[in-house]
Amino acid sequence: MVTSPPPVVDLRQLALFLDFDGTLVEIADHPDSITLDEGTRANLAALAGQLEGALAIVTGRAIDDVLEHLAPLALPVAGVHGLVRRTAAGAMDDMTPPAHVIEGLRRQLGNALDLDKGVLLEIKPGAIAVHFRACPDLGAACIAAAEDAVAATPGFVISHGKMVVEARSSASDKGRAIMAFLNEPPFAGRHPVFIGDDITDEDGFRAVNDAGGISIKIGGGETLARHRLDSTRACLDWLGTLAQAQRSEKTR
């Protein structure tokens, strides 16, 4: 699909959905090493106010992890690729599989991989991410181990990302999470905008395209998104420009 830069938008009729890693923060070697800067947090707060609360984070991270990085800003969040959702009203929509299923996956992956060589297992509600950014030479082994684990675990699928492979519940889907938000206040009746950078964001782009919204891919690569931003920095600058434009409009 040919992509173009995102259009200038009027926030009054929009619902904004944002991925986290690679979108609001630069991807780091370790998931705990990322930093959400104060300027970004301030722009998110401003945009949430201008959108009357119709701004949500849609991420592969666990919800509590995202909320910790956003604090003191509290936003609606869909975590683990939409498997768990915190609504604008603070209610939880949770499709997490039983803990013993995740523990079984953890044991199988731990037995198959040499965790002393830089492979990191990130345990989430309903998923396990195998990070190999610190040991890219082990990427093929990590992917094979995850595929074997999923083959032995009904109801789980493989997701590929940037130097990470994830075994996750097949119930998780960023597009489903976005559509669920759009059926609830304050998102209902608004046109969706979704920004993401990775393969798992394609489900979100598909849903937003089908809903007549605006899909924005960060970085290169094939995508269903209809618009593109070059980098995380370009995304943060675009969001900052959008927030400032809306502030200026209010002062006129």
N, C-alpha and C positions, 0 to 999 in steps of 0.2 A: 504494500500500500504506500502511495506517495504521501509524505507528511509535510506539513507546513508549520511555521511558527504559530504559537497559540494566539488567538485573537484578543483584542482588548475587550474586557467583559464588564457588564454592569451587574453588581452583586445582588441587586434587589430581588431577582427571581431565581437565583442559583443556590445549589447545595454543593459544597466543596468537600471532596474526599481526597485524602493525601496518604500515600505510602510513607514509611518512616526512613528506614535505612536506604541510602542512595538518593533520597528525595529531600528530606529535611535535615539529614546529617550525612556526612561522608562515611562511606563504608570503612570500617577499621579491621585490623587483624583479629581482634577479639571483640565479641559483642558488647562487653562491658566497657570498652575503651572509647566509645563514641561520646560526643559532647554536643548538646543542643545549645547554641549560643543565645545570649540574652536578646539580641536583636531579632532573631527568628521567633523566640517565644513571644516577644512584644508584638510582632507582626501577626502571629497566630491569634493572639488575644484580640487585637484590633479587628482582624477579619471575622472572627467568631462573633464579635459584637455587631459588626455591620451586616452579617448574615443572619442575625437574630438567632444564633446558636446552631445554624445549619452547616457546621463544619465537623468532620469526623476523621480520625486516623484509621486507616485500614492497612494492617501490617501483619507480617509473619511473626512478630514478637508476641510474647505473652502480655496481656493487658496491664498487669501490675508493673511490669518492667517499663512499658511506655509511659504510664501515669507517673512513675517515679522520675523519668527524664523530663516530663512536661511540667511537673510541680513548680509553683503552686497553681498553674493553669490546669483545669480539669475539663477535658473534652470527651465526647462520645468516642469510643474506640472499638474496633473489631480486631481481635487478636487471633493469632495462629491461623492466618489466612481466612478469617471469618468464622472459625469454629466456635469462638466465644465472642459475645458482643455485649458491650456496656452501652445502653441506650442514653439518649439525652436526659431522660428522666432518672437515670441511675439504675434501672433494672438490668438484670443479667439474663442473656439468652445463651445458654450453655449446652453444647452438644458434645462435650468431652467424653471420649470412651473410658471404660473402667481403668483404674490405675494399674491393675495387674497386666493389662495389655501393653501399656507403655513400659512397664518394668521388664516384660518379656523381650520387647524390642531392645531395650537398653542392654540386657544381658547378652543377647545374640550379637549386637554390634560390638560390645566391649570384648567379647571373646574373639571376634573376627579381626579386630583392628589393634594395632600397636599404639596405644594412647600415649606412650612415652616419647613418640617421635613427632609430636606436634598436632596430632589429630585431636579435635575438640568435639565432644558430644554435648550439645545443648538440649537439655530436657525441658520440654514445654508441656502444657496441658494439651494432650491429644497429638503430640508430634515429637520427633527427635531430629534435630538438625546435626549433620556431620560436617563440621568445618575443616577445610584443609588448606586455608590460605597460608598458614605457616609452614606447610609441607606439601607444595603443589605436586611433587613427584609421586605422592601417595593418592592423588585424586582418583585414578582409575580403580585402585583397591577400595577406596571409600564408596565409590558409586556401586561397585559390584557387591560390597557387603550390604549396602542399603537395599539394593534390588533383591538380594537373597532374603533379607529380613522381611521385606514387604510381601514377597511371594509366599512366605509362611504365615502371614498375618492377614486374615480376611478383613476387608473394610478399610485397608490402608493403600495409599498410592505413593508414588515417588514424585517429588518436585525437584527440579534442578535450578540452581541459582548461581551467583557469582562466587566461585570457590566454595560452594556448599551444596550438599545434596540432602534432601529432607524426606523422611518417612512420616507421612501425615495422614490423618483420617480423611477418607474420601468425602466426608460431609463438609470439609472446609473448602470454601470457594469465595474469593473476594467479590465476585460478581453477585453472588447470592446475598452476601452481607450488605453490599451497597443497595440492592433492591429492597432488602428488609428495612434499612434506614429510610428509604424513600416512601415507605408505607406508614411512617410514623412522623408526628410532629417533632421538631420544626422543619423536617426535610420534605414532608408531603407537599405535592403541588409545585415543587421547584424543579428546575432543570439541572441534572447532575454534571459535575466536572470532576474527573479523576486524573490524578497525576501519579505515575509510578515509573520504576526503572528496570524491573526485572521480569523474568518469565512468568512468575506467579501473578503478576499484575495484568497479564493478558486476559484473564477471566473478567477482571474489572473493566478493562477497555471494551470487551465484547458487550457486557451488560449496558455500559453507558452509551455505546454506539446505538444499540438496539432501542434505548430509551430516548434517542435524539439529543444526547448531551455532548459534552466536549471531552475527548480523551487525549491525554498528553503523555508522551513517552520521553523519558530522560535518557540521553545517550543514543548510541547507534544500535544497529541490529534490526532484524525484521520485526514488525509489530502490527497489531490491529489498530493501534492508536492513529488518530487522524492529524495530530499535531506533535511537534517535537521541540524539546529544549536540549541544548548541548551537554549540560552537566548539572550536578547538584547545585553548584554556585549560581548557574544561570536560573535554576528554579527558584532559589532563595531570593535572587534579585527580582525576578518576575513577581513573586508573592509580595515582596517589599514595595515594588512599584504599584501593585494593585492596592495594597493597604493604604499607601500614601495618597493615591488618586481618590480613593473613597473618603479619606479624611479631608482632602481639599474640597471635594464636592459638598461635604456637610457644612463647611465653613462659608460657603457662598451665600 
